[in-house]
Amino acid sequence: MDRVEPGQEFDLERVDLGEYRLVRRAAPLNDDTVSWLLACPEKDFFIPVESASTDAL
């Protein structure tokens, strides 16, 4: 119900003697970037660009 998923991090805060609260840590800003890119409706949109090797520089 609270959307707790594997890999999420929480802080433990002491409220009172024997009483604690779990607080979900904020996700990094780019957490869903890969999911967003994989959800692109147009497949094979990425075309590699040929470039010179850095060995020749």
PDB file of N, H, CA, C and O in Angstrom:
ATOM      1  N   MET A   1       0.819  -1.183   0.000  1.00  0.00           N
ATOM      2  CA  MET A   1       0.000   0.000   0.000  1.00  0.00           C
ATOM      3  C   MET A   1       0.872   1.260   0.000  1.00  0.00           C
ATOM      4  O   MET A   1       0.476   2.298  -0.530  1.00  0.00           O
ATOM      5  N   ASP A   2       2.058   1.157   0.597  1.00  0.00           N
ATOM      6  H   ASP A   2       2.380   0.314   1.028  1.00  0.00           H
ATOM      7  CA  ASP A   2       2.926   2.329   0.685  1.00  0.00           C
ATOM      8  C   ASP A   2       4.006   2.333  -0.388  1.00  0.00           C
ATOM      9  O   ASP A   2       4.913   3.164  -0.359  1.00  0.00           O
ATOM     10  N   ARG A   3       3.910   1.414  -1.323  1.00  0.00           N
ATOM     11  H   ARG A   3       3.173   0.738  -1.346  1.00  0.00           H
ATOM     12  CA  ARG A   3       4.857   1.315  -2.443  1.00  0.00           C
ATOM     13  C   ARG A   3       6.304   1.148  -1.970  1.00  0.00           C
ATOM     14  O   ARG A   3       7.211   1.787  -2.503  1.00  0.00           O
ATOM     15  N   VAL A   4       6.514   0.301  -0.985  1.00  0.00           N
ATOM     16  H   VAL A   4       5.777  -0.219  -0.552  1.00  0.00           H
ATOM     17  CA  VAL A   4       7.867  -0.013  -0.520  1.00  0.00           C
ATOM     18  C   VAL A   4       8.441  -1.043  -1.478  1.00  0.00           C
ATOM     19  O   VAL A   4       7.833  -2.086  -1.719  1.00  0.00           O
ATOM     20  N   GLU A   5       9.619  -0.747  -2.025  1.00  0.00           N
ATOM     21  H   GLU A   5      10.113   0.100  -1.829  1.00  0.00           H
ATOM     22  CA  GLU A   5      10.236  -1.614  -3.012  1.00  0.00           C
ATOM     23  C   GLU A   5      11.652  -1.974  -2.577  1.00  0.00           C
ATOM     24  O   GLU A   5      12.280  -1.226  -1.828  1.00  0.00           O
ATOM     25  N   PRO A   6      12.159  -3.119  -3.044  1.00  0.00           N
ATOM     26  CA  PRO A   6      13.534  -3.507  -2.719  1.00  0.00           C
ATOM     27  C   PRO A   6      14.512  -2.421  -3.162  1.00  0.00           C
ATOM     28  O   PRO A   6      14.357  -1.834  -4.233  1.00  0.00           O
ATOM     29  N   GLY A   7      15.513  -2.163  -2.335  1.00  0.00           N
ATOM     30  H   GLY A   7      15.639  -2.640  -1.465  1.00  0.00           H
ATOM     31  CA  GLY A   7      16.533  -1.186  -2.684  1.00  0.00           C
ATOM     32  C   GLY A   7      16.270   0.215  -2.150  1.00  0.00           C
ATOM     33  O   GLY A   7      17.172   1.053  -2.145  1.00  0.00           O
ATOM     34  N   GLN A   8      15.053   0.479  -1.701  1.00  0.00           N
ATOM     35  H   GLN A   8      14.320  -0.202  -1.705  1.00  0.00           H
ATOM     36  CA  GLN A   8      14.762   1.798  -1.142  1.00  0.00           C
ATOM     37  C   GLN A   8      15.471   1.940   0.207  1.00  0.00           C
ATOM     38  O   GLN A   8      15.669   0.956   0.920  1.00  0.00           O
ATOM     39  N   GLU A   9      15.847   3.159   0.543  1.00  0.00           N
ATOM     40  H   GLU A   9      15.687   3.958  -0.037  1.00  0.00           H
ATOM     41  CA  GLU A   9      16.536   3.411   1.800  1.00  0.00           C
ATOM     42  C   GLU A   9      15.662   4.232   2.734  1.00  0.00           C
ATOM     43  O   GLU A   9      14.899   5.096   2.302  1.00  0.00           O
ATOM     44  N   PHE A  10      15.791   3.942   4.022  1.00  0.00           N
ATOM     45  H   PHE A  10      16.412   3.240   4.373  1.00  0.00           H
ATOM     46  CA  PHE A  10      14.999   4.614   5.044  1.00  0.00           C
ATOM     47  C   PHE A  10      15.909   5.101   6.163  1.00  0.00           C
ATOM     48  O   PHE A  10      16.956   4.509   6.424  1.00  0.00           O
ATOM     49  N   ASP A  11      15.511   6.167   6.813  1.00  0.00           N
ATOM     50  H   ASP A  11      14.660   6.648   6.601  1.00  0.00           H
ATOM     51  CA  ASP A  11      16.160   6.634   8.031  1.00  0.00           C
ATOM     52  C   ASP A  11      15.275   6.210   9.193  1.00  0.00           C
ATOM     53  O   ASP A  11      14.049   6.187   9.085  1.00  0.00           O
ATOM     54  N   LEU A  12      15.913   5.879  10.297  1.00  0.00           N
ATOM     55  H   LEU A  12      16.909   5.898  10.385  1.00  0.00           H
ATOM     56  CA  LEU A  12      15.195   5.482  11.493  1.00  0.00           C
ATOM     57  C   LEU A  12      15.276   6.623  12.492  1.00  0.00           C
ATOM     58  O   LEU A  12      16.369   7.019  12.897  1.00  0.00           O
ATOM     59  N   GLU A  13      14.124   7.158  12.893  1.00  0.00           N
ATOM     60  H   GLU A  13      13.236   6.836  12.564  1.00  0.00           H
ATOM     61  CA  GLU A  13      14.082   8.268  13.840  1.00  0.00           C
ATOM     62  C   GLU A  13      13.468   7.790  15.149  1.00  0.00           C
ATOM     63  O   GLU A  13      12.438   7.116  15.157  1.00  0.00           O
ATOM     64  N   ARG A  14      14.116   8.146  16.255  1.00  0.00           N
ATOM     65  H   ARG A  14      14.953   8.693  16.249  1.00  0.00           H
ATOM     66  CA  ARG A  14      13.564   7.788  17.551  1.00  0.00           C
ATOM     67  C   ARG A  14      12.537   8.841  17.946  1.00  0.00           C
ATOM     68  O   ARG A  14      12.850  10.029  18.013  1.00  0.00           O
ATOM     69  N   VAL A  15      11.325   8.405  18.203  1.00  0.00           N
ATOM     70  H   VAL A  15      11.071   7.439  18.148  1.00  0.00           H
ATOM     71  CA  VAL A  15      10.233   9.288  18.591  1.00  0.00           C
ATOM     72  C   VAL A  15      10.167   9.388  20.107  1.00  0.00           C
ATOM     73  O   VAL A  15      10.043  10.480  20.662  1.00  0.00           O
ATOM     74  N   ASP A  16      10.252   8.247  20.768  1.00  0.00           N
ATOM     75  H   ASP A  16      10.354   7.360  20.317  1.00  0.00           H
ATOM     76  CA  ASP A  16      10.171   8.180  22.225  1.00  0.00           C
ATOM     77  C   ASP A  16      10.816   6.869  22.649  1.00  0.00           C
ATOM     78  O   ASP A  16      11.243   6.087  21.800  1.00  0.00           O
ATOM     79  N   LEU A  17      10.889   6.627  23.908  1.00  0.00           N
ATOM     80  H   LEU A  17      10.542   7.261  24.598  1.00  0.00           H
ATOM     81  CA  LEU A  17      11.462   5.394  24.429  1.00  0.00           C
ATOM     82  C   LEU A  17      10.701   4.195  23.859  1.00  0.00           C
ATOM     83  O   LEU A  17       9.512   4.025  24.125  1.00  0.00           O
ATOM     84  N   GLY A  18      11.387   3.377  23.084  1.00  0.00           N
ATOM     85  H   GLY A  18      12.353   3.516  22.868  1.00  0.00           H
ATOM     86  CA  GLY A  18      10.755   2.202  22.479  1.00  0.00           C
ATOM     87  C   GLY A  18       9.857   2.516  21.301  1.00  0.00           C
ATOM     88  O   GLY A  18       9.141   1.630  20.834  1.00  0.00           O
ATOM     89  N   GLU A  19       9.866   3.749  20.799  1.00  0.00           N
ATOM     90  H   GLU A  19      10.447   4.469  21.178  1.00  0.00           H
ATOM     91  CA  GLU A  19       9.005   4.152  19.699  1.00  0.00           C
ATOM     92  C   GLU A  19       9.865   4.776  18.595  1.00  0.00           C
ATOM     93  O   GLU A  19      10.613   5.723  18.837  1.00  0.00           O
ATOM     94  N   TYR A  20       9.747   4.234  17.392  1.00  0.00           N
ATOM     95  H   TYR A  20       9.139   3.465  17.195  1.00  0.00           H
ATOM     96  CA  TYR A  20      10.580   4.681  16.278  1.00  0.00           C
ATOM     97  C   TYR A  20       9.731   4.927  15.040  1.00  0.00           C
ATOM     98  O   TYR A  20       8.613   4.425  14.922  1.00  0.00           O
ATOM     99  N   ARG A  21      10.284   5.710  14.119  1.00  0.00           N
ATOM    100  H   ARG A  21      11.192   6.118  14.215  1.00  0.00           H
ATOM    101  CA  ARG A  21       9.574   6.020  12.881  1.00  0.00           C
ATOM    102  C   ARG A  21      10.536   5.797  11.712  1.00  0.00           C
ATOM    103  O   ARG A  21      11.688   6.230  11.755  1.00  0.00           O
ATOM    104  N   LEU A  22      10.055   5.125  10.677  1.00  0.00           N
ATOM    105  H   LEU A  22       9.119   4.773  10.642  1.00  0.00           H
ATOM    106  CA  LEU A  22      10.815   4.952   9.446  1.00  0.00           C
ATOM    107  C   LEU A  22      10.472   6.091   8.508  1.00  0.00           C
ATOM    108  O   LEU A  22       9.297   6.375   8.274  1.00  0.00           O
ATOM    109  N   VAL A  23      11.495   6.748   7.967  1.00  0.00           N
ATOM    110  H   VAL A  23      12.450   6.517   8.157  1.00  0.00           H
ATOM    111  CA  VAL A  23      11.277   7.840   7.024  1.00  0.00           C
ATOM    112  C   VAL A  23      12.014   7.492   5.739  1.00  0.00           C
ATOM    113  O   VAL A  23      13.231   7.310   5.728  1.00  0.00           O
ATOM    114  N   ARG A  24      11.247   7.404   4.656  1.00  0.00           N
ATOM    115  H   ARG A  24      10.258   7.552   4.665  1.00  0.00           H
ATOM    116  CA  ARG A  24      11.837   7.059   3.365  1.00  0.00           C
ATOM    117  C   ARG A  24      12.758   8.175   2.897  1.00  0.00           C
ATOM    118  O   ARG A  24      12.386   9.349   2.916  1.00  0.00           O
ATOM    119  N   ARG A  25      13.959   7.802   2.479  1.00  0.00           N
ATOM    120  H   ARG A  25      14.260   6.849   2.463  1.00  0.00           H
ATOM    121  CA  ARG A  25      14.894   8.785   1.933  1.00  0.00           C
ATOM    122  C   ARG A  25      14.451   9.166   0.528  1.00  0.00           C
ATOM    123  O   ARG A  25      13.928   8.336  -0.215  1.00  0.00           O
ATOM    124  N   ALA A  26      14.662  10.412   0.176  1.00  0.00           N
ATOM    125  H   ALA A  26      15.088  11.086   0.780  1.00  0.00           H
ATOM    126  CA  ALA A  26      14.291  10.876  -1.163  1.00  0.00           C
ATOM    127  C   ALA A  26      15.147  10.171  -2.206  1.00  0.00           C
ATOM    128  O   ALA A  26      16.346   9.977  -2.003  1.00  0.00           O
ATOM    129  N   ALA A  27      14.543   9.794  -3.301  1.00  0.00           N
ATOM    130  H   ALA A  27      13.569   9.951  -3.466  1.00  0.00           H
ATOM    131  CA  ALA A  27      15.268   9.135  -4.387  1.00  0.00           C
ATOM    132  C   ALA A  27      16.151  10.152  -5.095  1.00  0.00           C
ATOM    133  O   ALA A  27      15.804  11.331  -5.173  1.00  0.00           O
ATOM    134  N   PRO A  28      17.293   9.703  -5.613  1.00  0.00           N
ATOM    135  CA  PRO A  28      18.134  10.615  -6.396  1.00  0.00           C
ATOM    136  C   PRO A  28      17.342  11.179  -7.573  1.00  0.00           C
ATOM    137  O   PRO A  28      16.419  10.532  -8.068  1.00  0.00           O
ATOM    138  N   LEU A  29      17.694  12.360  -8.014  1.00  0.00           N
ATOM    139  H   LEU A  29      18.443  12.886  -7.611  1.00  0.00           H
ATOM    140  CA  LEU A  29      16.940  13.033  -9.067  1.00  0.00           C
ATOM    141  C   LEU A  29      16.842  12.239 -10.356  1.00  0.00           C
ATOM    142  O   LEU A  29      15.832  12.332 -11.053  1.00  0.00           O
ATOM    143  N   ASN A  30      17.861  11.460 -10.696  1.00  0.00           N
ATOM    144  H   ASN A  30      18.682  11.384 -10.131  1.00  0.00           H
ATOM    145  CA  ASN A  30      17.831  10.723 -11.958  1.00  0.00           C
ATOM    146  C   ASN A  30      17.411   9.267 -11.763  1.00  0.00           C
ATOM    147  O   ASN A  30      17.712   8.425 -12.610  1.00  0.00           O
ATOM    148  N   ASP A  31      16.732   8.958 -10.679  1.00  0.00           N
ATOM    149  H   ASP A  31      16.487   9.642  -9.991  1.00  0.00           H
ATOM    150  CA  ASP A  31      16.374   7.583 -10.347  1.00  0.00           C
ATOM    151  C   ASP A  31      15.578   6.901 -11.447  1.00  0.00           C
ATOM    152  O   ASP A  31      15.804   5.721 -11.712  1.00  0.00           O
ATOM    153  N   ASP A  32      14.666   7.591 -12.089  1.00  0.00           N
ATOM    154  H   ASP A  32      14.483   8.550 -11.874  1.00  0.00           H
ATOM    155  CA  ASP A  32      13.809   6.970 -13.105  1.00  0.00           C
ATOM    156  C   ASP A  32      14.241   7.292 -14.532  1.00  0.00           C
ATOM    157  O   ASP A  32      13.481   7.036 -15.466  1.00  0.00           O
ATOM    158  N   THR A  33      15.429   7.842 -14.727  1.00  0.00           N
ATOM    159  H   THR A  33      16.046   8.050 -13.968  1.00  0.00           H
ATOM    160  CA  THR A  33      15.868   8.219 -16.067  1.00  0.00           C
ATOM    161  C   THR A  33      15.944   7.018 -16.996  1.00  0.00           C
ATOM    162  O   THR A  33      15.477   7.086 -18.133  1.00  0.00           O
ATOM    163  N   VAL A  34      16.526   5.920 -16.529  1.00  0.00           N
ATOM    164  H   VAL A  34      16.905   5.864 -15.605  1.00  0.00           H
ATOM    165  CA  VAL A  34      16.648   4.726 -17.367  1.00  0.00           C
ATOM    166  C   VAL A  34      15.273   4.180 -17.710  1.00  0.00           C
ATOM    167  O   VAL A  34      15.022   3.816 -18.859  1.00  0.00           O
ATOM    168  N   SER A  35      14.382   4.118 -16.735  1.00  0.00           N
ATOM    169  H   SER A  35      14.585   4.414 -15.802  1.00  0.00           H
ATOM    170  CA  SER A  35      13.015   3.642 -17.007  1.00  0.00           C
ATOM    171  C   SER A  35      12.330   4.532 -18.034  1.00  0.00           C
ATOM    172  O   SER A  35      11.620   4.043 -18.913  1.00  0.00           O
ATOM    173  N   TRP A  36      12.545   5.837 -17.922  1.00  0.00           N
ATOM    174  H   TRP A  36      13.122   6.233 -17.208  1.00  0.00           H
ATOM    175  CA  TRP A  36      11.943   6.776 -18.862  1.00  0.00           C
ATOM    176  C   TRP A  36      12.473   6.537 -20.275  1.00  0.00           C
ATOM    177  O   TRP A  36      11.709   6.539 -21.240  1.00  0.00           O
ATOM    178  N   LEU A  37      13.783   6.331 -20.390  1.00  0.00           N
ATOM    179  H   LEU A  37      14.404   6.329 -19.606  1.00  0.00           H
ATOM    180  CA  LEU A  37      14.359   6.092 -21.714  1.00  0.00           C
ATOM    181  C   LEU A  37      13.896   4.759 -22.304  1.00  0.00           C
ATOM    182  O   LEU A  37      13.633   4.669 -23.503  1.00  0.00           O
ATOM    183  N   LEU A  38      13.796   3.739 -21.477  1.00  0.00           N
ATOM    184  H   LEU A  38      14.010   3.812 -20.503  1.00  0.00           H
ATOM    185  CA  LEU A  38      13.338   2.433 -21.964  1.00  0.00           C
ATOM    186  C   LEU A  38      11.871   2.465 -22.365  1.00  0.00           C
ATOM    187  O   LEU A  38      11.433   1.622 -23.149  1.00  0.00           O
ATOM    188  N   ALA A  39      11.109   3.407 -21.851  1.00  0.00           N
ATOM    189  H   ALA A  39      11.465   4.092 -21.215  1.00  0.00           H
ATOM    190  CA  ALA A  39       9.689   3.507 -22.174  1.00  0.00           C
ATOM    191  C   ALA A  39       9.443   4.293 -23.455  1.00  0.00           C
ATOM    192  O   ALA A  39       8.293   4.517 -23.833  1.00  0.00           O
ATOM    193  N   CYS A  40      10.498   4.708 -24.117  1.00  0.00           N
ATOM    194  H   CYS A  40      11.432   4.527 -23.810  1.00  0.00           H
ATOM    195  CA  CYS A  40      10.344   5.475 -25.356  1.00  0.00           C
ATOM    196  C   CYS A  40       9.486   4.689 -26.339  1.00  0.00           C
ATOM    197  O   CYS A  40       9.771   3.520 -26.600  1.00  0.00           O
ATOM    198  N   PRO A  41       8.445   5.303 -26.890  1.00  0.00           N
ATOM    199  CA  PRO A  41       7.532   4.580 -27.782  1.00  0.00           C
ATOM    200  C   PRO A  41       8.174   4.181 -29.107  1.00  0.00           C
ATOM    201  O   PRO A  41       7.706   3.241 -29.749  1.00  0.00           O
ATOM    202  N   GLU A  42       9.219   4.860 -29.528  1.00  0.00           N
ATOM    203  H   GLU A  42       9.599   5.623 -29.006  1.00  0.00           H
ATOM    204  CA  GLU A  42       9.848   4.558 -30.806  1.00  0.00           C
ATOM    205  C   GLU A  42      11.124   3.768 -30.567  1.00  0.00           C
ATOM    206  O   GLU A  42      12.112   4.311 -30.072  1.00  0.00           O
ATOM    207  N   LYS A  43      11.106   2.482 -30.920  1.00  0.00           N
ATOM    208  H   LYS A  43      10.303   2.041 -31.322  1.00  0.00           H
ATOM    209  CA  LYS A  43      12.265   1.631 -30.715  1.00  0.00           C
ATOM    210  C   LYS A  43      13.314   1.908 -31.785  1.00  0.00           C
ATOM    211  O   LYS A  43      13.005   2.376 -32.881  1.00  0.00           O
ATOM    212  N   ASP A  44      14.546   1.609 -31.444  1.00  0.00           N
ATOM    213  H   ASP A  44      14.797   1.228 -30.554  1.00  0.00           H
ATOM    214  CA  ASP A  44      15.695   1.803 -32.339  1.00  0.00           C
ATOM    215  C   ASP A  44      15.862   3.262 -32.758  1.00  0.00           C
ATOM    216  O   ASP A  44      16.296   3.542 -33.876  1.00  0.00           O
ATOM    217  N   PHE A  45      15.519   4.188 -31.871  1.00  0.00           N
ATOM    218  H   PHE A  45      15.166   3.961 -30.963  1.00  0.00           H
ATOM    219  CA  PHE A  45      15.666   5.599 -32.201  1.00  0.00           C
ATOM    220  C   PHE A  45      17.110   6.056 -32.076  1.00  0.00           C
ATOM    221  O   PHE A  45      17.483   7.101 -32.609  1.00  0.00           O
ATOM    222  N   PHE A  46      17.930   5.269 -31.367  1.00  0.00           N
ATOM    223  H   PHE A  46      17.627   4.420 -30.934  1.00  0.00           H
ATOM    224  CA  PHE A  46      19.321   5.643 -31.160  1.00  0.00           C
ATOM    225  C   PHE A  46      20.178   5.091 -32.289  1.00  0.00           C
ATOM    226  O   PHE A  46      20.167   3.888 -32.552  1.00  0.00           O
ATOM    227  N   ILE A  47      20.920   5.967 -32.958  1.00  0.00           N
ATOM    228  H   ILE A  47      20.930   6.944 -32.745  1.00  0.00           H
ATOM    229  CA  ILE A  47      21.826   5.554 -34.028  1.00  0.00           C
ATOM    230  C   ILE A  47      23.232   5.979 -33.624  1.00  0.00           C
ATOM    231  O   ILE A  47      23.492   7.172 -33.471  1.00  0.00           O
ATOM    232  N   PRO A  48      24.150   5.015 -33.446  1.00  0.00           N
ATOM    233  CA  PRO A  48      25.515   5.378 -33.064  1.00  0.00           C
ATOM    234  C   PRO A  48      26.164   6.280 -34.134  1.00  0.00           C
ATOM    235  O   PRO A  48      25.932   6.114 -35.331  1.00  0.00           O
ATOM    236  N   VAL A  49      26.957   7.204 -33.680  1.00  0.00           N
ATOM    237  H   VAL A  49      27.146   7.338 -32.708  1.00  0.00           H
ATOM    238  CA  VAL A  49      27.650   8.112 -34.578  1.00  0.00           C
ATOM    239  C   VAL A  49      29.112   7.694 -34.650  1.00  0.00           C
ATOM    240  O   VAL A  49      29.763   7.493 -33.625  1.00  0.00           O
ATOM    241  N   GLU A  50      29.617   7.568 -35.860  1.00  0.00           N
ATOM    242  H   GLU A  50      29.088   7.731 -36.693  1.00  0.00           H
ATOM    243  CA  GLU A  50      31.022   7.187 -36.016  1.00  0.00           C
ATOM    244  C   GLU A  50      31.905   8.345 -35.589  1.00  0.00           C
ATOM    245  O   GLU A  50      31.620   9.504 -35.888  1.00  0.00           O
ATOM    246  N   SER A  51      32.980   8.017 -34.888  1.00  0.00           N
ATOM    247  H   SER A  51      33.213   7.075 -34.646  1.00  0.00           H
ATOM    248  CA  SER A  51      33.905   9.063 -34.465  1.00  0.00           C
ATOM    249  C   SER A  51      35.317   8.515 -34.516  1.00  0.00           C
ATOM    250  O   SER A  51      35.536   7.304 -34.490  1.00  0.00           O
ATOM    251  N   ALA A  52      36.257   9.421 -34.587  1.00  0.00           N
ATOM    252  H   ALA A  52      36.079  10.405 -34.608  1.00  0.00           H
ATOM    253  CA  ALA A  52      37.659   9.014 -34.628  1.00  0.00           C
ATOM    254  C   ALA A  52      38.081   8.521 -33.253  1.00  0.00           C
ATOM    255  O   ALA A  52      37.540   8.945 -32.232  1.00  0.00           O
ATOM    256  N   SER A  53      39.033   7.640 -33.243  1.00  0.00           N
ATOM    257  H   SER A  53      39.473   7.296 -34.073  1.00  0.00           H
ATOM    258  CA  SER A  53      39.556   7.130 -31.993  1.00  0.00           C
ATOM    259  C   SER A  53      40.360   8.209 -31.278  1.00  0.00           C
ATOM    260  O   SER A  53      40.993   9.048 -31.919  1.00  0.00           O
ATOM    261  N   THR A  54      40.332   8.185 -29.982  1.00  0.00           N
ATOM    262  H   THR A  54      39.817   7.503 -29.461  1.00  0.00           H
ATOM    263  CA  THR A  54      41.139   9.145 -29.232  1.00  0.00           C
ATOM    264  C   THR A  54      42.629   8.795 -29.312  1.00  0.00           C
ATOM    265  O   THR A  54      43.479   9.607 -28.947  1.00  0.00           O
ATOM    266  N   ASP A  55      42.940   7.597 -29.785  1.00  0.00           N
ATOM    267  H   ASP A  55      42.250   6.937 -30.081  1.00  0.00           H
ATOM    268  CA  ASP A  55      44.341   7.206 -29.955  1.00  0.00           C
ATOM    269  C   ASP A  55      45.028   8.067 -31.017  1.00  0.00           C
ATOM    270  O   ASP A  55      46.246   8.243 -30.978  1.00  0.00           O
ATOM    271  N   ALA A  56      44.253   8.603 -31.966  1.00  0.00           N
ATOM    272  H   ALA A  56      43.264   8.460 -31.997  1.00  0.00           H
ATOM    273  CA  ALA A  56      44.821   9.374 -33.059  1.00  0.00           C
ATOM    274  C   ALA A  56      45.051  10.837 -32.647  1.00  0.00           C
ATOM    275  O   ALA A  56      45.656  11.590 -33.410  1.00  0.00           O
ATOM    276  N   LEU A  57      44.600  11.245 -31.496  1.00  0.00           N
ATOM    277  H   LEU A  57      44.109  10.633 -30.876  1.00  0.00           H
ATOM    278  CA  LEU A  57      44.762  12.640 -31.074  1.00  0.00           C
ATOM    279  C   LEU A  57      46.129  12.928 -30.565  1.00  0.00           C
ATOM    280  O   LEU A  57      46.416  14.059 -30.173  1.00  0.00           O
TER     281      LEU A  57
END
